[in-house]
Amino acid sequence: MTITELAVGQCATVSGVGGDIRTAIRIMELGVIPGSVVEMRGRSFGNLRLAVGSTRLALAAELARRVTVAPMSPAEAVR
């Protein structure tokens, strides 16, 4: 599943970042790396609002489709 399929408020673990190498590196520079936990915070104007740790970022849906995730259960997502 890709990060674009997450519901608002849902958490997931990043399992991979695809696309061409430059795009993948740019996404990972934002902190979206395999093994990191991301939370879908919302959607606006074609962008996804995400939380990665204490960082908040907006990622274009086109880029977000390159990020594969494994959804977390609510119990796993409790911080």
N, C-alpha and C positions, 0 to 999 in steps of 0.2 A: 504494500500500500504506500502511497505517497503522502507527503505532509499535507497536501491540499485536501485530502479526504478526512482529516481530523475535524471533529466537532469543536466548537468554541468551548474552551475550558478543559479539553482533553489533553492528556500528556502522552508522550511517546518517546521511545529511544531511537535515535538516528541509527539506521543500519547501513546506509551507504549514500554516497553523493556521486551522481552520474553526470553525463554530458561531456563536452570537450574539456580538456585539462585546464584551460584558463578559467572557464566558468566554474568548474569544480573547486579549483583553488580559491577563487573569489568567495564562493559560498562558505568554504571552510574558514577563510580569514574572518568571516563574521561570527565564528564560533559554532557553526552548525557542522560538527564533525561526528564521524561514527562513534557511537558510545555515549554521546551527550544526550541529555534529556531536554526536550523542547515542550513547551505548552502553547497551544493555539489560543491566542488572546482575542482575536477578532479578525474581521475582514473589512477592508475599506478601499474603494476605488481600484479594485483589481489586485490589491496587495494583501498579503497575509501579515497580520501583526502577531509576532512570536515573542516568547520569553525563553531565553537560553541562560540558565543560571540567573544571575542578577542583571543580565543584559536584556534590553528590549530592542527589537528591530522589526523593520518592515521588509518583506521579501516579495518581489513580484511573483505572481502566480506562475508565470512561464519558467522562472528559475526554481520555484518551489516544487514543480513537477519532477525535478531531477533528484529530489531528496526522498529516499525511501526510509520508512520508519516501521517500528514494531509498537503497536499501541500498548499502553500500560493499563492495568486494572486500577480502579480507584484506590484500592489498598496500597498498591505499589507507588502510586503518585503522591501519597501523603508525605509532606515534608516535615 
